């Protein structure tokens, strides 16, 4: 099992559960034990897949947090840099019938929380299948994974800007 698949598991299954059902755990981990917060979710993915963790891989999952807007805070998990993917030259039927299609790994997951209401929103910046770009996505509390269109360059500031635009309704 490789890091792109484990990162995908964290981004689309494990972390959304915590964002919507146990957000205080994310806050506690990030605030009280920031160096352990990323590795915790990596270990959860290993447990999810029944895999032995690779100790050197755990620190590659890194958290940052801070104010996003006047009333919103962010918690962003940066994943290990995934290998490039560009399926532009692959025929559609070949993509659909592949026995093990490539994993479109995430670059970042972001949880934003309204300070007063406690409202939580969850976003992912992942790899796009064509052209080597990114895709901006949201995972809702019910588990629905929503494609919000092309994403920015895979860096923290650009990801924060796109989440900030969502908060502003842009």
C-alpha positions in Angstrom: 0.0 0.0 0.0 1.4 3.3 -1.0 1.2 6.8 0.5 -1.2 8.2 -2.2 -3.8 5.5 -1.2 -3.3 6.1 2.5 -3.6 9.9 2.0 -6.8 9.3 0.0 -8.2 7.3 2.8 -7.5 10.0 5.3 -8.8 12.8 3.0 -12.1 11.2 1.9 -13.1 8.8 4.7 -11.2 9.2 8.0 -10.8 13.0 8.4 -14.3 13.9 7.2 -15.7 11.7 10.0 -13.7 13.6 12.6 -14.5 17.0 11.0 -18.2 16.4 11.4 -18.5 14.0 14.3 -15.5 14.7 16.6 -14.1 18.1 15.6 -13.0 18.7 19.2 -10.5 15.8 18.7 -9.0 17.5 15.7 -8.7 20.8 17.6 -7.2 19.1 20.7 -4.6 17.2 18.6 -3.6 20.3 16.6 -3.4 22.6 19.5 -2.1 20.3 22.2 0.1 17.9 20.2 0.8 19.5 16.9 3.7 17.2 15.9 1.5 14.1 16.6 -1.7 15.3 14.9 -0.6 14.4 11.3 0.9 11.1 12.2 -2.3 10.2 14.2 -4.4 10.3 11.0 -1.7 8.4 9.0 -1.8 5.7 11.7 -5.6 5.7 11.4 -5.3 5.0 7.7 -2.9 2.2 8.3 -5.3 0.7 10.8 -8.2 1.2 8.3 -6.2 -0.9 5.7 -4.8 -3.3 8.3 -1.2 -2.3 7.4 1.9 -1.9 9.5 2.8 1.8 9.6 6.1 3.0 8.1 7.6 5.2 10.9 9.4 7.4 8.4 6.1 8.2 6.6 4.1 9.4 9.6 5.8 12.9 9.9 5.0 13.6 6.2 1.4 14.4 7.3 1.6 17.9 8.7 -1.0 20.2 10.2 -1.3 24.0 10.3 -4.0 26.2 11.7 -5.0 29.8 12.2 -7.6 32.4 11.5 -9.1 32.3 8.0 -11.5 35.2 8.1 -13.0 37.4 10.8 -15.2 34.6 12.2 -13.6 31.5 10.8 -10.6 29.4 11.7 -8.8 26.8 9.6 -7.1 23.5 10.2 -5.2 22.2 7.2 -3.6 18.8 6.8 -0.8 18.7 4.2 -0.2 15.3 2.7 3.1 13.8 1.3 3.7 15.1 -2.2 2.0 12.6 -4.6 3.6 11.3 -7.8 2.4 13.3 -10.8 -0.7 11.9 -12.7 -1.8 12.9 -16.2 -4.2 10.6 -17.9 -4.7 12.9 -20.9 -3.4 10.3 -23.3 -5.4 7.3 -21.9 -8.6 6.3 -23.7 -11.8 6.6 -21.6 -12.7 2.9 -21.9 -9.2 2.0 -20.8 -9.6 4.3 -17.7 -13.0 2.8 -16.9 -11.9 -0.8 -17.3 -8.5 -0.5 -15.5 -8.1 -3.2 -12.9 -6.5 -0.8 -10.5 -6.9 2.8 -11.6 -4.3 5.3 -10.3 -5.2 7.1 -7.1 -5.9 10.8 -7.4 -4.1 11.7 -4.2 -4.9 14.8 -2.1 -2.5 17.6 -1.5 -4.4 19.2 1.3 -7.5 18.7 3.4 -9.0 21.8 5.1 -11.5 22.0 7.9 -12.9 25.5 8.5 -15.0 26.3 11.6 -17.2 29.3 12.4 -16.1 30.5 15.8 -19.5 31.4 17.1 -21.9 28.9 15.5 -19.5 26.0 15.3 -20.4 25.4 11.7 -17.9 23.1 10.0 -17.0 22.9 6.3 -14.5 20.4 4.9 -12.5 20.7 1.6 -9.9 18.7 -0.3 -7.4 19.9 -2.9 -6.5 16.8 -4.9 -5.0 15.7 -8.1 -6.9 16.2 -11.3 -6.9 13.2 -13.7 -6.1 15.3 -16.8 -3.4 17.8 -17.4 -1.6 17.5 -14.1 -3.7 20.2 -12.4 -5.8 20.0 -9.2 -9.4 19.6 -8.3 -11.1 21.5 -5.4 -13.7 19.3 -3.6 -15.9 19.3 -0.6 -17.0 16.3 1.5 -20.3 16.9 3.2 -21.4 15.6 6.6 -23.4 12.8 4.9 -20.3 11.6 3.1 -21.1 13.0 -0.3 -18.0 14.0 -2.2 -18.6 17.1 -4.4 -16.4 18.3 -7.2 -16.2 22.1 -7.0 -14.1 22.5 -10.1 -10.5 23.2 -10.9 -8.3 24.0 -8.0 -5.3 26.3 -7.5 -1.6 25.4 -7.4 -0.9 22.8 -4.7 0.4 25.2 -2.0 -1.0 26.2 1.4 -1.6 29.8 0.6 -3.5 29.1 -2.6 -5.6 26.5 -0.8 -6.4 28.9 2.0 -7.4 31.6 -0.6 -9.9 29.2 -2.3 -11.4 28.2 1.1 -11.6 31.9 2.0 -13.5 32.6 -1.3 -16.0 29.8 -0.3 -16.6 31.5 3.1 -17.2 34.8 1.3 -19.6 33.1 -1.1 -17.5 33.8 -4.1 
